[in-house]
């Protein structure tokens, strides 16, 4: 494993992602598993194509709308019926649908029994998630989200009006807000295969995106999660101590923070085209082939209680 990491380090040095005098610190113990990596990405345009690409990207900004917290069994037809009231739609794409986990709609009796079970258990998992959401000033949401493309800028403006962006609409008891693309500058890579080290993930991402003038590097301040209270670890050991073992950690997911939405969309399209032949793409997200089988790309990070929504243990 150390030999493999050493070879990857040489490649990162050739790509300019590590200083020439950078050395690995070999420590005893097993690598941390299931961590979450954080990367920073920027685009450096070259040639005369930058102005043309910028014009096309600005046109996309005025037609694309994101919506999340959708019902787990929502359909494209249902979204068409609701949002076509704002204007004619070009397309609707839904992500993170898991019909294989859905037991079907519950009867009133089943819903009542589940509520009773949660009350009898006291601090149920649902209430725990609600408390966690309140602490982080966020609302619980399902893992299902969608991308809606309008044919006209007028439809986009109506769908992203303050009423739809702040208050939103209710789809089968699910509060759904419209999100402007300019607010989304992060892509999430999930289900990274095991036995793949953090440095190898960084190398594979950089190798794929650099030829397209998108440069990726591990975030030096918040690069790797440790699987426990990161703030406590940060204050107790400092940034340097936190980063000592990041090359040998085995991540389960990572995020790529871009400078703007246009750069994020360019990377998204490149990765999407790379894995376009996979049959699971339409249902579960875009497949990231160069990282391994089952690895997926999303615009929203799948919530920790996503499985409870997919199996209807949690409902709105």
C-alpha positions in Angstrom: 0.0 0.0 0.0 2.8 2.4 0.8 4.5 1.6 -2.5 1.2 2.4 -4.3 0.8 5.7 -2.4 4.5 6.6 -3.2 3.9 6.2 -6.9 0.7 8.3 -6.7 2.6 11.0 -4.8 5.2 11.1 -7.7 2.3 11.7 -10.2 0.8 14.4 -8.0 4.2 16.2 -7.9 4.5 16.0 -11.7 1.0 17.6 -11.9 2.0 20.4 -9.5 -0.3 19.3 -6.7 2.5 18.6 -4.2 5.8 20.4 -3.5 8.9 18.6 -4.7 10.2 18.2 -1.1 6.8 16.8 0.2 7.2 13.5 2.0 4.8 11.0 3.4 4.7 10.3 7.1 4.4 6.6 7.8 2.6 5.9 11.0 1.4 2.7 12.7 -2.3 1.8 12.8 -5.0 1.2 10.3 -6.2 4.0 8.0 -9.4 5.8 8.9 -12.3 4.5 6.8 -15.5 6.2 5.7 -14.2 9.7 5.8 -15.4 12.6 3.8 -12.9 14.5 1.6 -13.1 18.2 0.6 -11.5 19.5 -2.6 -11.2 22.9 -4.1 -11.4 23.3 -7.9 -10.8 26.2 -10.2 -10.9 26.6 -14.0 -8.1 28.3 -16.0 -9.5 29.1 -19.5 -7.1 29.0 -22.4 -7.5 30.0 -26.0 -10.5 31.8 -27.6 -13.2 29.3 -26.5 -13.7 31.0 -23.1 -16.0 33.8 -24.4 -18.2 31.3 -26.4 -18.5 28.9 -23.4 -19.3 31.8 -21.1 -22.2 32.9 -23.3 -23.7 29.4 -23.4 -23.3 29.1 -19.6 -25.1 32.4 -19.0 -27.9 31.2 -21.2 -28.2 28.0 -19.2 -28.3 30.0 -15.9 -31.5 31.7 -17.0 -33.4 28.4 -17.7 -32.2 25.9 -15.1 -33.9 25.4 -11.7 -33.1 22.9 -9.0 -35.6 21.5 -6.6 -35.0 19.1 -3.6 -36.9 17.4 -0.8 -39.1 15.6 -3.4 -41.2 12.6 -2.5 -39.3 9.3 -2.9 -41.7 8.1 -5.5 -42.2 11.3 -7.4 -42.5 11.0 -11.2 -41.4 13.3 -14.0 -45.0 13.7 -15.1 -45.9 15.0 -11.7 -43.1 17.6 -11.8 -44.2 18.6 -15.3 -47.8 19.2 -14.2 -46.7 21.4 -11.3 -43.9 23.5 -12.8 -45.3 23.9 -16.3 -47.7 26.4 -14.7 -44.6 28.7 -14.6 -43.8 28.2 -18.2 -43.1 25.6 -20.9 -40.5 23.0 -19.8 -37.6 21.7 -21.9 -36.8 18.7 -19.6 -37.1 17.3 -16.1 -34.4 15.1 -14.5 -34.9 13.3 -11.2 -32.0 11.9 -9.1 -31.5 9.6 -6.1 -34.7 7.6 -6.7 -34.5 4.1 -5.1 -37.7 2.2 -6.1 -36.0 -1.0 -5.1 -36.1 0.1 -1.5 -39.6 1.5 -1.5 -42.1 -0.8 0.2 -45.0 1.2 -1.3 -47.4 3.8 0.2 -48.4 3.0 3.7 -52.0 2.7 4.9 -53.4 4.9 7.6 -53.1 2.0 10.0 -49.5 1.4 9.2 -48.7 5.1 9.6 -50.4 5.1 13.0 -48.5 2.1 14.1 -45.2 3.6 13.1 -45.9 6.8 14.9 -46.9 4.8 18.0 -43.6 2.8 17.7 -41.6 6.0 17.5 -43.3 7.5 20.6 -42.8 4.3 22.6 -39.1 4.3 21.7 -38.7 7.7 23.2 -35.8 9.4 21.5 -36.5 7.9 18.1 -34.1 8.2 15.2 -36.5 10.6 13.5 -36.5 13.0 16.5 -32.7 12.7 16.7 -32.4 13.8 13.1 -34.8 16.7 13.7 -32.7 17.9 16.7 -29.6 17.6 14.6 -31.2 19.6 11.8 -32.3 22.3 14.3 -28.8 22.6 15.7 -27.4 23.1 12.2 -30.2 25.5 11.3 -31.4 23.2 8.5 -34.6 21.4 7.7 -34.9 17.6 7.2 -35.1 16.6 3.6 -35.4 13.6 1.4 -32.5 12.4 -0.8 -34.5 12.9 -4.0 -34.0 16.1 -6.0 -34.5 17.3 -9.6 -33.2 19.6 -12.3 -35.9 21.5 -14.3 -35.0 23.3 -17.6 -37.4 25.9 -18.9 -37.7 26.8 -22.5 -38.1 30.5 -21.7 -36.4 32.9 -19.3 -39.9 34.1 -18.2 -40.7 30.6 -16.9 -37.4 30.6 -15.0 -38.1 33.9 -13.4 -41.6 32.7 -12.2 -40.1 29.5 -10.8 -37.4 31.3 -8.9 -39.5 34.2 -7.7 -39.3 35.0 -3.9 -42.6 33.1 -3.4 -41.1 29.9 -4.9 -37.6 30.3 -3.5 -38.5 31.2 0.1 -41.9 29.6 0.6 -41.9 27.1 -2.2 -44.7 24.8 -3.0 -46.0 21.7 -1.2 -45.9 18.4 -3.1 -47.6 15.6 -1.2 -46.8 17.3 2.2 -43.2 17.8 1.1 -42.1 21.5 1.2 -40.2 22.0 -2.0 -38.2 25.2 -2.7 -36.8 26.4 -6.0 -33.0 26.9 -6.0 -31.2 29.1 -8.4 -28.2 27.5 -10.0 -25.9 30.3 -8.9 -26.3 29.0 -5.3 -24.9 25.6 -6.2 -21.1 25.5 -6.5 -20.4 22.1 -5.0 -20.5 18.6 -6.4 -20.7 15.5 -4.2 -19.1 12.2 -5.1 -20.6 9.3 -3.1 -20.2 5.5 -2.8 -16.5 5.7 -3.4 -15.2 2.0 -3.6 -13.4 0.7 -0.5 -9.6 0.3 -0.5 -9.1 3.5 -2.4 -6.9 6.0 -0.5 -7.5 9.7 -0.3 -4.4 10.5 -2.3 -5.6 8.1 -5.1 -9.0 9.8 -5.2 -7.3 13.2 -5.5 -5.0 11.9 -8.3 -7.9 10.3 -10.3 -10.0 13.5 -10.1 -7.1 15.8 -11.1 -6.0 13.5 -13.9 -9.6 13.5 -15.4 -10.3 17.2 -15.0 -6.9 18.8 -15.7 -7.0 18.2 -19.5 -10.2 20.3 -19.5 -8.5 23.2 -17.6 -10.1 22.4 -14.3 -7.6 22.0 -11.5 -8.4 20.1 -8.3 -6.5 20.0 -5.0 -7.2 18.8 -1.5 -8.5 21.6 0.7 -5.6 22.4 3.0 -7.8 23.8 5.8 -10.7 21.3 5.8 -9.3 18.5 3.6 -10.4 15.4 5.3 -13.0 14.3 7.9 -12.0 11.9 10.7 -15.3 10.2 11.4 -15.8 11.9 14.8 -16.1 15.4 16.2 -13.9 17.3 13.8 -14.0 20.6 15.8 -12.8 18.9 19.0 -10.0 17.2 17.1 -9.1 20.5 15.4 -8.7 22.5 18.6 -6.9 19.7 20.4 -4.3 18.9 17.7 -4.2 21.8 15.3 -4.5 21.7 11.5 -1.2 20.0 10.9 -2.0 17.1 13.2 -5.3 16.8 11.5 -3.7 16.4 8.1 -1.0 13.9 9.0 -2.9 10.8 7.9 -5.1 12.1 5.2 -3.2 10.3 2.4 -3.9 6.9 4.0 -7.6 7.4 4.9 -10.2 5.5 2.9 -12.9 7.9 1.9 -16.6 7.0 1.4 -17.4 10.3 -0.2 -16.0 13.7 -1.2 -17.1 17.1 -2.3 -15.6 19.5 -4.9 -16.0 23.2 -4.2 -15.9 25.3 -7.3 -15.5 29.0 -7.7 -18.9 29.4 -9.4 -21.8 27.4 -10.8 -20.5 27.5 -14.4 -17.3 25.7 -13.5 -19.2 23.2 -11.4 -21.6 22.6 -14.4 -18.7 22.1 -16.8 -17.2 19.5 -14.5 -20.6 17.9 -14.0 -21.1 17.6 -17.8 -17.7 16.1 -18.3 -18.2 13.4 -15.6 -21.8 12.8 -16.8 -20.6 12.1 -20.4 -17.9 9.8 -19.1 -20.4 7.5 -17.4 -23.4 8.0 -19.8 -23.5 4.4 -20.9 -24.4 3.1 -17.4 -28.0 1.9 -17.1 -28.3 3.1 -13.5 -27.5 6.7 -14.3 -31.1 7.9 -14.8 -32.3 6.5 -11.5 -29.5 7.0 -9.0 -27.4 9.8 -10.3 -24.4 10.1 -12.7 -21.9 7.3 -12.5 -18.2 8.3 -11.9 -16.6 5.5 -14.0 -13.0 6.6 -13.4 -13.3 6.2 -9.6 -14.9 2.7 -9.7 -18.2 0.9 -10.0 -21.2 2.3 -8.2 -19.6 5.7 -7.5 -22.1 8.5 -8.1 -22.1 12.2 -8.6 -24.8 14.5 -7.1 -25.6 18.2 -6.7 -26.8 17.6 -3.2 -25.2 15.5 -0.5 -27.4 12.5 0.4 -28.7 13.1 4.0 -27.6 10.8 6.7 -31.2 9.6 7.2 -31.7 9.0 3.4 -32.3 5.3 3.9 -35.1 6.0 6.4 -36.9 8.0 3.7 -36.3 5.5 0.9 -37.8 2.7 3.1 -40.6 5.0 4.4 -39.4 4.8 8.0 -39.5 8.6 7.8 -42.3 10.6 6.2 -43.5 14.2 6.1 
